[in-house]
Amino acid sequence: MKCGLRIMFLLAVALFVMSPDSAFAQFDASTLARAQRNGISTALGGDNPFGETEGEEGKNAVDSTRINRIRKPLESYYFNDSIRALPNFMWNVDRDMNNVDIQPLDTTLMNWRLDYPYYLKGVGDMTLGGLGQSTLPFNYFDRPNSPDFEFAQPYDAYTYRMNNVPFYNSKTPYLNITYLESGQKRYREEHFEITMAHNVSPTTGFNVSYKSRGTKGLYDWQRTTNHNLAVAFSHTGKRYSVHAAYINNRIKQRENGGVVGMWAVADTTYEHPSGVPMKLASAQAENSYRNNSLFIKQAYAVPLQPVTDYDFSLAGLSAIYFGHIFEYNTWSKLYTDKYATFTNERGSVDENGEYVPSTGEYYDDWFIYPAESRDSIRERVVSNRFFVDAQPWDRNGAVGRLGGGVGIDMYGYSQFALDNYATGRYKTDKPTAWYTYGAVNGKIKRFADWGADFKFYPSGYRGGDLALNAYLTITAKFRSHPVILSGRFSQLRQSPSYWQENLFSNHFVWFNSFNKEDETRFEVSLEIPDWALELKAWQGVVSNKIYYDTHSRVSQSDSAISLTSLYAKKDFRLGGFHLDHRVLLQWSTNQEVIPVPLGSAYLSYYYEFWVEKNKVLRMQIGVDGRYNTSYYAPSYNPALAVFYNQQDVKVGNYPYLDAFITAKWKRMRIFLKYQHANCGLFGNGQYFTVAGYPLNPGMFKMGISWGFYD
């Protein structure tokens, strides 16, 4: 894998260097020198330095046969002046309406040391331990709730989807390459990432983003590979826009089933973590995922008033936008294992206080074949959405935009049931769901932004489902500091997913009929950027909650559950010292259905400074720490690839510390880190965030990221 990644690295650099645009600096220098020798002046930002110019003797016609090409600026209504002024910027598209979401193009040291993507938001996720493996957010209100192929949702921190595919606008070709590795070659974690973006004009560009992340496994049978590719094209013109992308996600994860007992990590020392006994190591269990997705989103603007040459874009004019969205998405999952037992050396204690070994089986049932499993399922959806987006006055008006649309989703669910063995064909269900949706938003005197949207399924598959959202954001100033106060409301009534009601596999079989889930949420946030302060509060009430119980089977609660989350982020700075804090408090009125830790925290203390007086090399030296209180954390079922509730062991109350050094020299970023620096030094030894699955022990990491964009 390492050799292949190095070859890809060299090829990417070679292609970039050999491309015509990569030599523009030398070309422009020679062109400028030649122009100056000929007495020709050039204007900054001019596309062609030759033409009618002002020399010492007046106007001189130079090469009258040459046609001046006027390079049009970026006139898209998506981007305001401050965004257009950036040399490079990135955005995502909305799945339903004619919106884009501007994202930061981060090339700073701020979060560079956080090599696990699920640590970037809030207090992070609970995880199986290794890079590329399944995760679940600690914050209940950050957890995915989509009914689409829930078996892949544990990998949401890694995979590309329509709403997170990056699109770029770059005034110069952009190339960024990242490589990180850790541990011994036999047990190494590796992260390779490459992004190439190029604009053929100010409005038209394409980009390729590829990420390969995974671990060879410090623990027995833990190897995981996660490959994610997005090839995107965009044209954001004055009237016509199109976004298109192809997505490929491939995941392969060996499933070891977790440790045979907490004692194997908490109070036992092994020469190497690979010696820790795992429940499914001898069963050779494995999950393999494949995802292919394609979407094309188009919109055309029809102005409702004359457009003059002085109108830079249509954002300030009344207009109507007509659009269409096509999306094809298919996921497949293959689970394999062999029958095997595991031995717990401390299965029980006899009357003399001695440990008595016990032998167990991970799965209770083998419905199809008693010696091995090969469970294959597939989900496909073809979606078409048509929308109309009206802009009555301008995008900053009291009613800036008002629109809606209709959509139809055609599903295909395939699995190999017992009665299919005679025919050899998969059973496929093909339901169809159609829906209508709408949205409205605006701005009141530049200090208040508001909006609302809904989606409703009138009948048929998912008939009666409803999603309603509304928000209000008020921006004010306190002692010349901007203060942002936001409020959100959402109401969700949602049918269970297909797989929650229909599943036939070697270890689990069910045919359920559940009621719709109902959930109401309120969210309030206060943000003062100049003070590095952010406060958030969520309150939710959910009825008919569908979850996976202590036997990993789908169940539904018949009671209403109240959930409360309080989040605070405050960063202090004393000279070069940074003291960053993120704390989350949560309460659930039913921990058996929705278990959450009372407290979770991420703290980062570091010193940042310039190494040289000319301010070329900047460094950070510090420690990151993560912690959550003890509770009955969810465990993970390999055959289903879902997190399920358990009431056997509590995990938590363990600080997990990383010591790091990061540096940035011009456009190169470097980091050195010793992960889990406190392993074996202090703490209760139970370094788990998911019951039964230990986090990585201490290991050294290093990485480099290099950006080329001029």
KOLMAR-151992 format. One record per residue (C-alpha): chain; x, y, z. Coordinates in Angstrom, 2 decimals. Layout:
   ch         x         y         z
    A         X         Y         Z
...
***
This chain:
   ch         x         y         z
    A      0.00      0.00      0.00
    A      2.84      2.36      0.91
    A      4.63      1.76     -2.40
    A      1.40      2.43     -4.32
    A      0.76      5.65     -2.44
    A      4.28      6.87     -3.16
    A      3.85      6.11     -6.87
    A      0.55      8.08     -6.90
    A      2.32     10.93     -5.12
    A      5.10     11.10     -7.74
    A      2.65     10.83    -10.65
    A      0.50     13.65     -9.27
    A      3.50     15.93     -8.83
    A      4.77     15.07    -12.31
    A      1.40     15.80    -13.92
    A      1.15     19.09    -12.11
    A      4.67     20.15    -13.05
    A      4.27     19.16    -16.71
    A      0.91     20.86    -17.14
    A      0.96     24.12    -19.09
    A     -0.49     26.06    -16.19
    A      2.22     24.96    -13.76
    A      4.86     26.92    -15.67
    A      2.89     30.14    -15.72
    A      5.24     31.92    -13.32
    A      8.19     31.55    -15.68
    A      6.03     32.33    -18.73
    A      4.59     35.44    -17.14
    A      8.05     36.65    -16.10
    A      9.48     36.23    -19.57
    A      6.40     37.81    -21.16
    A      6.60     40.76    -18.82
    A     10.31     41.25    -19.53
    A      9.71     41.09    -23.27
    A      6.83     43.55    -22.99
    A      8.95     45.96    -20.98
    A     11.76     45.77    -23.52
    A      9.25     46.65    -26.23
    A      7.96     49.59    -24.23
    A      4.64     47.95    -23.41
    A      3.02     48.33    -19.99
    A      0.77     45.68    -18.46
    A     -2.11     46.12    -16.08
    A     -2.40     44.02    -12.97
    A     -4.85     41.24    -13.56
    A     -4.90     41.78    -17.35
    A     -5.41     38.66    -19.36
    A     -3.36     39.67    -22.41
    A     -0.50     42.19    -22.13
    A     -0.43     42.81    -25.88
    A     -2.75     45.21    -27.63
    A     -3.14     48.95    -27.67
    A     -0.89     50.28    -24.92
    A      0.41     53.63    -23.81
    A      4.15     54.08    -24.54
    A      6.47     57.05    -24.27
    A      5.51     58.26    -27.73
    A      1.77     57.82    -27.29
    A     -0.45     54.96    -28.40
    A      1.32     52.26    -30.37
    A     -0.58     49.53    -32.16
    A      1.19     46.27    -31.45
    A      0.32     43.23    -33.55
    A     -2.99     44.45    -34.94
    A     -3.82     40.92    -36.13
    A     -4.02     39.69    -32.53
    A     -7.54     39.55    -31.10
    A     -7.91     40.75    -27.54
    A     -9.66     38.15    -25.41
    A    -11.64     39.62    -22.55
    A    -11.57     37.36    -19.53
    A    -14.94     37.58    -17.84
    A    -15.01     37.74    -14.04
    A    -16.83     35.37    -11.72
    A    -20.39     36.68    -11.91
    A    -22.24     33.91    -10.08
    A    -25.07     34.85     -7.75
    A    -23.84     32.16     -5.31
    A    -20.84     34.16     -4.08
    A    -20.57     37.62     -2.57
    A    -17.67     40.04     -3.06
    A    -15.67     38.82     -0.06
    A    -15.78     35.23     -1.33
    A    -14.85     36.25     -4.88
    A    -11.80     38.08     -3.57
    A    -10.29     34.87     -2.17
    A     -7.57     33.24     -4.30
    A     -9.10     29.80     -3.66
    A    -12.32     28.77     -1.98
    A    -14.47     25.68     -1.56
    A    -18.17     24.91     -1.22
    A    -20.76     22.12     -1.00
    A    -24.16     21.97     -2.68
    A    -27.62     21.60     -1.23
    A    -29.42     18.35     -2.09
    A    -32.82     19.94     -2.77
    A    -32.64     23.67     -3.44
    A    -30.47     26.14     -5.36
    A    -28.05     26.74     -2.49
    A    -24.35     26.35     -1.81
    A    -22.57     26.20      1.53
    A    -19.16     27.91      1.64
    A    -16.55     25.86      3.52
    A    -13.17     26.93      4.89
    A    -10.14     25.90      2.87
    A     -7.98     25.16      5.89
    A     -4.22     25.32      5.35
    A     -3.38     26.65      8.83
    A     -1.99     24.95     11.93
    A     -5.25     25.31     13.84
    A     -6.51     21.70     13.63
    A     -3.72     20.13     11.60
    A     -2.75     17.76     14.43
    A     -6.26     16.21     14.48
    A     -5.62     13.41     11.99
    A     -8.85     11.57     12.83
    A    -11.65     13.47     10.99
    A    -14.28     12.73     13.65
    A    -12.37     14.82     16.22
    A    -12.89     18.04     14.26
    A    -16.46     18.67     15.42
    A    -17.44     19.30     19.02
    A    -16.01     16.74     21.44
    A    -15.66     14.11     18.72
    A    -16.93     10.55     18.30
    A    -16.71      7.24     20.09
    A    -14.75      4.82     17.95
    A    -13.62      1.21     17.56
    A    -10.05      2.44     17.85
    A     -8.26      2.47     14.50
    A     -8.14      4.93     11.63
    A    -10.89      4.25      9.07
    A    -13.09      2.27     11.46
    A    -16.70      2.81     12.58
    A    -17.57      5.81     14.75
    A    -20.60      7.34     16.51
    A    -20.80     10.99     17.72
    A    -20.92     11.52     21.47
    A    -23.46     14.30     20.98
    A    -26.83     12.70     20.29
    A    -27.91     15.69     18.18
    A    -24.96     15.16     15.81
    A    -25.82     11.54     15.07
    A    -27.13     10.65     11.59
    A    -30.86     10.07     11.32
    A    -31.27      9.36      7.61
    A    -33.14      6.15      6.69
    A    -30.82      5.57      3.72
    A    -28.53      2.53      4.12
    A    -27.92      2.84      7.83
    A    -25.23      0.13      7.76
    A    -22.81      2.62      6.17
    A    -23.60      5.48      8.56
    A    -20.81      4.50     11.01
    A    -18.40      5.64      8.28
    A    -20.00      9.06      7.72
    A    -16.83     10.77      9.02
    A    -14.93      9.33      6.04
    A    -17.26      8.88      3.07
    A    -18.16     11.32      0.32
    A    -21.85     12.06     -0.25
    A    -23.75     14.56     -2.38
    A    -23.95     17.13      0.40
    A    -20.24     17.02      1.29
    A    -18.51     16.64     -2.09
    A    -16.08     19.59     -2.34
    A    -16.18     22.02     -5.26
    A    -13.37     24.50     -5.76
    A    -12.83     27.85     -7.44
    A     -9.13     28.55     -7.87
    A     -7.56     31.50     -9.58
    A     -4.43     29.36    -10.00
    A     -4.13     25.55    -10.23
    A     -4.41     24.02     -6.77
    A     -2.72     20.83     -5.59
    A     -2.52     19.56     -2.03
    A     -0.88     16.30     -0.97
    A     -1.00     14.83      2.53
    A      0.68     11.74      3.91
    A      0.63     10.51      7.50
    A      1.86      7.29      9.04
    A      2.38      5.77     12.46
    A      3.61      2.67     14.21
    A      5.70     -0.24     12.99
    A      5.38     -1.29      9.36
    A      3.46     -4.43     10.30
    A      0.88     -2.50     12.36
    A      0.99      0.87     10.62
    A     -1.79      3.42     10.24
    A     -1.62      5.33      6.95
    A     -3.41      8.36      5.61
    A     -2.84      9.50      2.03
    A     -4.81     12.37      0.55
    A     -4.57     14.30     -2.70
    A     -6.70     17.15     -4.03
    A     -6.29     18.66     -7.49
    A     -8.41     21.61     -8.63
    A     -8.23     23.72    -11.76
    A    -10.41     26.41    -13.28
    A    -10.50     26.65    -17.06
    A    -12.32     29.97    -16.64
    A    -13.43     32.07    -13.65
    A    -16.79     30.23    -13.67
    A    -15.86     26.72    -14.81
    A    -13.65     24.26    -13.01
    A    -13.10     20.67    -12.04
    A    -11.40     18.89     -9.18
    A    -10.40     15.42     -8.02
    A    -10.29     14.49     -4.35
    A     -8.97     11.13     -3.21
    A     -8.41      9.83      0.32
    A     -6.98      6.51      1.44
    A     -7.08      5.91      5.19
    A     -6.74      2.80      7.27
    A     -4.83      0.67      9.70
    A     -3.03     -2.65      9.48
    A     -4.17     -3.15     13.05
    A     -2.36     -2.99     16.36
    A     -4.85     -5.53     17.70
    A     -5.52     -8.96     16.27
    A     -7.67     -9.04     13.10
    A     -8.17     -5.27     12.99
    A     -6.99     -4.36      9.47
    A     -9.16     -1.65      7.85
    A     -8.95      0.19      4.52
    A    -11.12      3.13      3.55
    A    -10.86      4.56      0.00
    A    -12.89      7.63     -0.98
    A    -12.92      9.32     -4.38
    A    -14.84     12.36     -5.65
    A    -14.49     13.72     -9.19
    A    -16.41     16.98     -9.51
    A    -17.22     19.55    -12.19
    A    -18.89     22.92    -11.72
    A    -19.98     25.87    -13.82
    A    -21.36     28.81    -11.87
    A    -22.26     31.33    -14.54
    A    -24.33     34.48    -14.44
    A    -27.53     32.67    -15.41
    A    -26.73     28.98    -15.78
    A    -25.09     26.76    -13.19
    A    -24.33     23.05    -13.07
    A    -22.72     20.87    -10.43
    A    -21.86     17.26    -11.24
    A    -19.82     14.64     -9.42
    A    -18.97     10.98     -9.41
    A    -18.38      9.37     -6.01
    A    -16.78      6.04     -5.16
    A    -16.43      4.79     -1.59
    A    -14.83      1.42     -0.84
    A    -14.44      0.13      2.70
    A    -13.06     -3.15      3.97
    A    -12.96     -3.79      7.71
    A    -11.88     -6.90      9.55
    A    -14.20     -7.50     12.49
    A    -12.55     -8.86     15.65
    A    -15.64     -8.55     17.85
    A    -13.83     -6.73     20.65
    A    -11.91     -8.11     23.62
    A    -13.01    -11.31     25.39
    A    -13.17     -9.31     28.63
    A    -12.34     -5.86     29.96
    A     -9.56     -7.43     32.05
    A     -7.58     -8.14     28.88
    A     -6.85     -4.40     28.60
    A     -7.52     -2.92     32.03
    A     -5.27     -5.07     34.24
    A     -3.22     -7.38     32.00
    A      0.07     -6.63     30.27
    A      0.89     -8.15     26.90
    A      4.17     -7.89     25.03
    A      2.25     -6.31     22.12
    A     -1.40     -5.31     21.65
    A     -1.74     -8.03     18.98
    A     -1.66    -10.52     21.85
    A     -4.90     -9.21     23.39
    A     -7.51    -11.98     22.86
    A    -10.42    -10.96     20.61
    A    -13.78    -12.71     20.28
    A    -13.93    -13.06     16.47
    A    -10.22    -13.16     15.58
    A    -10.30    -16.87     14.67
    A    -13.63    -16.49     12.84
    A    -12.01    -14.25     10.21
    A    -15.08    -12.00     10.12
    A    -15.02     -9.15      7.60
    A    -17.28     -6.45      6.18
    A    -16.82     -5.11      2.67
    A    -18.67     -2.06      1.31
    A    -18.96     -0.59     -2.17
    A    -20.65      2.66     -3.05
    A    -21.07      4.33     -6.44
    A    -22.90      7.60     -6.77
    A    -23.51     10.14     -9.51
    A    -25.40     13.40     -9.35
    A    -26.05     16.32    -11.68
    A    -27.63     19.53    -10.43
    A    -28.61     22.29    -12.86
    A    -30.27     25.68    -12.50
    A    -31.15     28.43    -14.96
    A    -32.04     31.98    -14.00
    A    -34.71     34.06    -15.72
    A    -34.41     37.77    -14.71
    A    -37.65     39.62    -14.09
    A    -36.14     43.00    -14.93
    A    -33.65     44.24    -17.54
    A    -30.02     43.22    -16.95
    A    -27.46     45.87    -17.81
    A    -23.69     45.74    -18.18
    A    -23.43     47.34    -14.76
    A    -25.15     44.39    -13.06
    A    -22.24     42.25    -11.92
    A    -24.52     39.33    -11.02
    A    -28.21     38.55    -10.63
    A    -28.01     38.46     -6.83
    A    -29.32     42.01     -6.59
    A    -32.15     41.62     -9.12
    A    -35.51     39.92     -9.04
    A    -35.36     36.60    -10.85
    A    -36.76     33.08    -11.03
    A    -34.52     30.01    -11.04
    A    -35.61     26.72    -12.58
    A    -33.67     23.62    -11.66
    A    -33.38     19.85    -11.85
    A    -31.42     17.39     -9.72
    A    -30.62     13.82    -10.75
    A    -29.01     11.45     -8.27
    A    -28.04      7.79     -8.58
    A    -26.72      6.10     -5.47
    A    -26.00      2.44     -4.76
    A    -24.54      0.76     -1.68
    A    -23.66     -2.89     -1.17
    A    -22.44     -4.72      1.93
    A    -20.93     -8.20      2.19
    A    -20.34     -9.82      5.58
    A    -18.37    -13.08      5.87
    A    -17.23    -15.20      8.82
    A    -16.53    -18.77      9.90
    A    -17.80    -20.65     12.90
    A    -15.41    -20.37     15.83
    A    -15.46    -20.08     19.59
    A    -13.44    -17.89     21.93
    A    -12.05    -18.51     25.39
    A    -12.37    -16.07     28.24
    A     -9.62    -16.90     30.75
    A    -11.57    -15.09     33.46
    A    -15.04    -16.33     32.64
    A    -16.02    -16.85     36.27
    A    -14.62    -17.15     39.79
    A    -14.83    -20.36     41.88
    A    -15.34    -20.69     45.62
    A    -11.60    -20.31     46.21
    A    -11.45    -17.01     44.37
    A     -9.69    -18.51     41.38
    A    -10.57    -17.62     37.80
    A    -12.29    -20.31     35.77
    A    -11.99    -20.12     31.95
    A    -15.15    -20.24     29.87
    A    -15.80    -20.87     26.18
    A    -18.38    -18.89     24.26
    A    -19.83    -18.16     20.84
    A    -20.26    -14.63     19.58
    A    -23.55    -15.26     17.73
    A    -26.52    -17.12     19.15
    A    -28.08    -18.10     15.81
    A    -26.94    -19.58     12.47
    A    -30.08    -19.58     10.35
    A    -28.70    -20.42      6.90
    A    -25.46    -22.35      7.28
    A    -23.80    -23.48     10.56
    A    -20.18    -23.36      9.36
    A    -19.83    -19.94      7.73
    A    -21.65    -16.78      6.68
    A    -21.82    -14.85      3.44
    A    -24.52    -12.21      3.82
    A    -24.90     -9.80      0.92
    A    -27.34     -6.89      0.75
    A    -27.71     -4.02     -1.68
    A    -29.59     -0.73     -1.73
    A    -30.11      1.50     -4.78
    A    -31.97      4.77     -5.19
    A    -32.60      6.79     -8.33
    A    -33.85     10.27     -7.53
    A    -35.23     13.11     -9.66
    A    -36.11     16.49     -8.21
    A    -37.51     19.56     -9.95
    A    -37.56     22.93     -8.22
    A    -38.47     26.58     -8.79
    A    -36.70     29.24     -6.76
    A    -38.10     32.78     -6.87
    A    -36.11     35.85     -5.88
    A    -38.78     38.57     -5.50
    A    -36.39     41.51     -4.93
    A    -32.79     40.59     -4.15
    A    -31.01     37.96     -2.08
    A    -30.69     40.31      0.89
    A    -34.34     41.34      0.95
    A    -36.83     40.67      3.72
    A    -38.03     37.77      1.59
    A    -34.87     37.00     -0.30
    A    -35.90     33.69     -1.82
    A    -39.04     31.61     -1.97
    A    -39.24     28.27     -3.70
    A    -40.25     24.65     -3.75
    A    -40.23     21.50     -5.77
    A    -41.33     17.90     -6.21
    A    -39.24     14.76     -6.17
    A    -39.51     11.05     -6.79
    A    -37.20      8.37     -5.35
    A    -37.15      4.90     -6.86
    A    -35.60      2.35     -4.51
    A    -34.24     -1.14     -4.97
    A    -33.52     -3.33     -1.93
    A    -31.85     -6.69     -2.57
    A    -30.94     -9.53     -0.24
    A    -30.52    -13.28     -0.50
    A    -33.31    -14.91      1.52
    A    -33.72    -18.59      2.32
    A    -36.31    -19.25     -0.39
    A    -33.97    -17.78     -3.01
    A    -31.57    -20.72     -2.82
    A    -33.78    -22.71     -5.17
    A    -33.71    -20.04     -7.90
    A    -30.30    -18.55     -7.16
    A    -31.71    -15.03     -7.53
    A    -31.78    -12.23     -5.05
    A    -35.05    -10.99     -3.68
    A    -35.53     -7.34     -4.71
    A    -38.18     -4.93     -3.46
    A    -38.74     -1.79     -5.54
    A    -40.85      0.77     -3.68
    A    -41.28      4.33     -4.94
    A    -41.61      7.45     -2.82
    A    -42.64     10.87     -4.04
    A    -42.67     14.08     -2.09
    A    -42.97     17.83     -2.22
    A    -40.74     20.37     -0.52
    A    -40.28     24.09     -0.13
    A    -38.11     26.76      1.45
    A    -38.14     30.48      2.20
    A    -35.48     32.77      3.66
    A    -34.55     36.42      3.94
    A    -32.66     39.13      5.76
    A    -34.02     42.02      7.82
    A    -31.89     45.18      7.82
    A    -28.61     43.26      7.79
    A    -28.91     42.09     11.40
    A    -31.42     39.25     11.20
    A    -31.41     36.19      8.93
    A    -34.40     33.89      8.93
    A    -35.65     30.90      7.00
    A    -37.82     27.80      7.00
    A    -38.16     24.65      4.91
    A    -40.25     21.50      4.78
    A    -40.46     18.12      3.03
    A    -43.65     16.05      2.96
    A    -44.47     12.60      1.57
    A    -48.22     12.60      0.78
    A    -48.78      8.85      0.28
    A    -47.25      5.54     -0.73
    A    -43.84      4.41      0.49
    A    -42.92      6.66      3.41
    A    -46.33      8.25      3.11
    A    -46.98     10.70      5.94
    A    -43.31     11.44      6.61
    A    -42.65     15.09      7.40
    A    -39.55     17.19      8.03
    A    -39.99     20.80      9.13
    A    -37.19     23.23     10.00
    A    -36.99     26.92     10.89
    A    -34.20     29.21     12.04
    A    -33.52     32.79     13.09
    A    -30.07     34.38     13.42
    A    -29.55     37.82     14.93
    A    -26.21     39.60     14.64
    A    -25.47     42.53     16.93
    A    -22.44     44.22     18.47
    A    -21.33     44.39     22.08
    A    -18.50     46.85     22.71
    A    -17.62     46.70     19.00
    A    -17.49     42.88     19.09
    A    -19.95     40.97     16.87
    A    -22.40     38.79     18.78
    A    -24.36     36.07     16.94
    A    -27.50     34.65     18.52
    A    -29.24     31.79     16.70
    A    -32.32     29.68     17.26
    A    -33.50     26.58     15.41
    A    -36.58     24.41     15.49
    A    -37.16     21.09     13.77
    A    -39.96     18.56     13.65
    A    -39.32     15.12     12.15
    A    -41.81     12.32     11.54
    A    -40.02      9.47      9.83
    A    -40.73      5.90      8.77
    A    -38.34      3.14      9.84
    A    -35.72      2.18      7.30
    A    -36.31     -0.81      5.04
    A    -33.64     -2.87      6.80
    A    -35.07     -2.19     10.24
    A    -38.23     -3.97      9.11
    A    -36.86     -6.53      6.63
    A    -33.67     -8.53      7.07
    A    -32.68    -12.11      6.39
    A    -29.11    -13.13      7.20
    A    -27.21    -15.98      8.75
    A    -27.24    -14.49     12.26
    A    -30.27    -12.17     12.27
    A    -33.73    -12.51     10.79
    A    -36.67    -10.20     11.37
    A    -39.84     -8.96      9.71
    A    -41.07     -6.00     11.72
    A    -43.80     -3.41     11.46
    A    -42.90     -0.28     13.40
    A    -44.63      3.04     13.95
    A    -43.10      6.24     12.69
    A    -40.55      8.01     14.86
    A    -41.50     11.50     16.04
    A    -38.87     13.93     17.19
    A    -39.01     17.61     18.12
    A    -35.83     19.64     18.58
    A    -34.97     23.12     19.80
    A    -31.49     24.60     19.49
    A    -30.12     27.89     20.77
    A    -26.55     29.13     20.26
    A    -24.54     32.20     21.21
    A    -21.26     32.97     19.48
    A    -18.74     35.78     20.04
    A    -15.91     35.10     17.56
    A    -13.57     37.80     18.92
    A    -13.70     36.13     22.33
    A    -13.40     32.60     20.91
    A    -16.64     31.77     22.75
    A    -19.44     29.50     21.62
    A    -22.40     28.28     23.69
    A    -25.08     25.86     22.49
    A    -28.09     24.17     23.99
    A    -30.33     21.45     22.53
    A    -33.62     20.12     23.83
    A    -35.32     17.20     22.13
    A    -38.28     14.91     22.69
    A    -38.47     11.69     20.71
    A    -41.35      9.19     20.62
    A    -41.38      5.66     19.17
    A    -37.59      5.60     19.10
    A    -36.17      2.71     17.05
    A    -32.92      1.30     18.40
    A    -30.81     -1.88     18.65
    A    -31.27     -3.56     22.03
    A    -28.88     -5.61     24.18
    A    -29.30     -8.59     21.82
    A    -28.50     -6.45     18.73
    A    -32.08     -6.77     17.54
    A    -34.25     -3.91     16.36
    A    -36.69     -2.65     18.98
    A    -39.00      0.30     19.41
    A    -39.64      2.24     22.59
    A    -43.26      3.07     23.38
    A    -42.42      6.01     25.66
    A    -41.41      9.60     25.05
    A    -37.74     10.29     25.79
    A    -36.39     13.72     26.64
    A    -32.81     14.66     25.74
    A    -30.84     17.73     26.76
    A    -27.36     18.77     25.61
    A    -25.28     21.76     26.71
    A    -22.09     22.61     24.85
    A    -19.47     25.25     25.59
    A    -16.35     26.17     23.64
    A    -13.93     28.74     25.01
    A    -10.36     29.37     23.91
    A     -8.06     31.43     26.12
    A     -4.85     33.00     24.89
    A     -2.01     34.33     27.05
    A      0.72     35.53     24.75
    A      1.75     32.45     22.79
    A     -0.10     30.07     25.13
    A     -3.41     28.66     23.92
    A     -5.87     27.00     26.30
    A     -8.72     25.55     24.23
    A    -11.76     23.95     25.86
    A    -14.77     22.07     24.50
    A    -17.20     20.58     27.02
    A    -20.48     18.73     26.46
    A    -23.08     17.84     29.11
    A    -25.99     15.51     28.25
    A    -29.04     14.04     29.94
    A    -31.35     11.28     28.69
    A    -34.49     10.23     30.54
    A    -34.08      6.67     29.25
    A    -30.47      5.47     29.22
    A    -31.52      1.96     28.18
    A    -32.83      3.28     24.86
    A    -30.58      6.32     24.27
    A    -27.43      6.05     26.40
    A    -25.28      9.20     26.58
    A    -22.41     10.14     28.91
    A    -23.11     12.88     31.42
    A    -19.92     14.71     30.52
    A    -17.53     14.69     27.56
    A    -14.60     17.01     26.99
    A    -11.82     17.86     24.58
    A     -9.04     20.08     25.93
    A     -5.98     21.34     24.07
    A     -3.14     23.26     25.69
    A     -0.23     24.37     23.50
    A      2.32     27.09     22.88
    A      2.50     28.71     19.42
    A      5.42     30.83     18.27
    A      7.53     32.00     15.33
    A     10.86     30.21     15.15
    A     12.58     32.84     13.02
    A     12.40     36.60     13.09
    A     11.39     36.78      9.44
    A      8.25     34.81     10.36
    A      8.67     31.94      7.94
    A      8.47     28.97     10.30
    A      5.66     28.76     12.87
    A      5.37     25.97     15.46
    A      3.00     24.58     18.07
    A      4.01     22.38     21.01
    A      1.35     21.00     23.29
    A     -1.01     18.30     24.54
    A     -4.53     17.27     23.50
    A     -6.81     15.50     25.98
    A    -10.16     13.69     25.69
    A    -12.40     12.42     28.44
    A    -15.93     11.23     29.09
    A    -17.66     10.10     32.26
    A    -18.42      6.45     32.92
    A    -21.67      5.04     31.51
    A    -23.09      2.01     29.70
    A    -21.64      2.96     26.34
    A    -22.95      1.28     23.18
    A    -21.14     -1.71     21.75
    A    -20.78     -2.72     18.11
    A    -22.19     -5.71     16.22
    A    -20.00     -6.81     13.26
    A    -22.64     -8.77     11.31
    A    -25.03     -5.80     11.28
    A    -22.38     -3.04     11.37
    A    -24.47     -1.09     13.88
    A    -24.02      0.20     17.41
    A    -26.27     -1.49     19.94
    A    -27.08     -0.86     23.59
    A    -25.56     -2.98     26.35
    A    -25.96     -3.08     30.12
    A    -23.03     -5.31     31.13
    A    -20.06     -2.97     31.54
    A    -19.47      0.73     32.03
    A    -16.69      2.48     30.16
    A    -15.20      5.93     30.47
    A    -13.59      7.93     33.25
    A    -10.26      7.66     31.40
    A     -8.14     10.60     30.12
    A     -6.62     10.00     26.68
    A     -3.68     12.34     26.01
    A     -1.69     13.11     22.84
    A      1.59     15.05     22.90
    A      2.33     16.87     19.64
    A      4.62     19.23     17.75
    A      3.31     20.88     14.58
    A      5.00     23.31     12.24
    A      4.23     25.30      9.11
    A      6.96     26.47      6.77
    A      5.52     28.52      3.93
    A      2.97     26.07      2.40
    A      4.21     22.92      4.05
    A      2.73     21.59      7.28
    A      4.42     18.95      9.43
    A      3.40     17.21     12.63
    A      4.99     14.82     15.08
    A      2.77     13.24     17.70
    A      2.90     10.59     20.36
    A     -0.65      9.32     20.58
    A     -1.95      8.07     23.92
    A      1.11      9.42     25.72
    A     -0.30      8.47     29.13
    A     -0.77      4.78     28.27
    A      0.30      2.75     31.32
    A      1.22      5.85     33.30
    A     -2.06      6.93     34.89
    A     -5.79      6.34     34.50
    A     -7.88      3.28     35.24
    A     -6.51      1.36     32.24
    A     -9.93      1.14     30.60
    A     -9.25      3.14     27.44
    A    -12.57      2.40     25.73
    A    -15.18      4.67     24.18
    A    -17.17      1.74     22.71
    A    -17.80     -1.20     25.03
    A    -15.38     -4.04     24.27
    A    -13.30     -2.11     21.71
    A    -10.08     -0.59     23.12
    A     -8.54      2.56     21.69
    A     -5.01      2.43     20.32
    A     -2.22      2.21     22.90
    A      0.75      4.55     22.75
    A      2.35      5.03     19.32
    A      4.37      7.61     17.41
    A      2.89      9.47     14.40
    A      4.26     11.82     11.79
    A      2.78     13.54      8.79
    A      3.27     16.13      6.09
    A      0.90     18.21      3.98
    A      2.08     20.33      1.07
    A     -0.01     22.74     -0.93
    A      0.82     24.02     -4.43
    A     -1.37     26.81     -5.71
    A      0.66     29.30     -7.67
***
